[in-house]
Amino acid sequence: LESCAQSKAAGLMDPICTVADLLRAAKLEHVQVCSSLASLTDAFNDGGRTTLLTALKDAGVTKLPERQALASMLAKVNREGSLQPTKDESSPATTATSAPPLAAMTPPVSEPKMLRVMCLHSFRTNAKIMGYQLDVTGQKKAVQDLVNLEPLDAPYVCNEEDSKKQYKVILTYFPVAKFGEYREWYNAMDVAKGGTGAEYVTYARFGEAIQCVEEALSSASPPYDGIMGFSQ
């Protein structure tokens, strides 16, 4: 309603457009309202806001907030231009061509912001490998209009001893020569406790992994909107 009134004030609508035009442009297509526009205009001009609220209720606008919004819009339009009923107010189609398309009156809407999602790769792979996995599985394409998926490298680079323990499937499909060195976020290891035979798990380099992610988050501009983790 506010946009409708502003458009009229800015000259984007015919200065003598009717109440019916404004109502339809605002997508308030009450049949009863459109068939009673002459009486609504008279009510506004003769009796002011209270009379208009009553006339709107009689015309079929049952909700008070909607009646108040319509009355405010009509009052504003009346201050900035004349309200002239059409020749045939009983036919909604007779005035539909007077108002421009709603798109012409709607303020431009900015493009939606692309979301940024940090992607953490799996054990003994790297950011390039995860990017490839997101591509071939169709995940990146599925959200390409909404989300930028941005893989991040873990800080620890696997040494020669680590690489000897690498899974054969990774070595086959993601060779170092093509995808770069393998990395780890942390390494979970079972540790024997004394001579009891009991074991516990330790997570080597877990603190460094957390620090790496925190630094990437704090320095990001624009900021990340989420984190996606794979495997580890």
Secondary structure, 3 states (H helix, E strand, C coil): CHHHHHHHHCCCCCCCCCHHHHHHHCCCCCHHHHCCHHHHHHHHHHHHHHHHHHHHHHCCCCCHHHHHHHHHHHHHHHHHCCCCCCCCCCCHHHCCCCCCCHHHHCCCCCCCCCEEEEEECCCCECHHHHHHHHHHCCHHHHCCCCEEEEEECCCEECCHHHHHCCCHHHHHHCCHHHHCCCEECCEEEEEECCCCCCEEEEEECHHHHHHHHHHHHHHCCCCCCEEEECCC
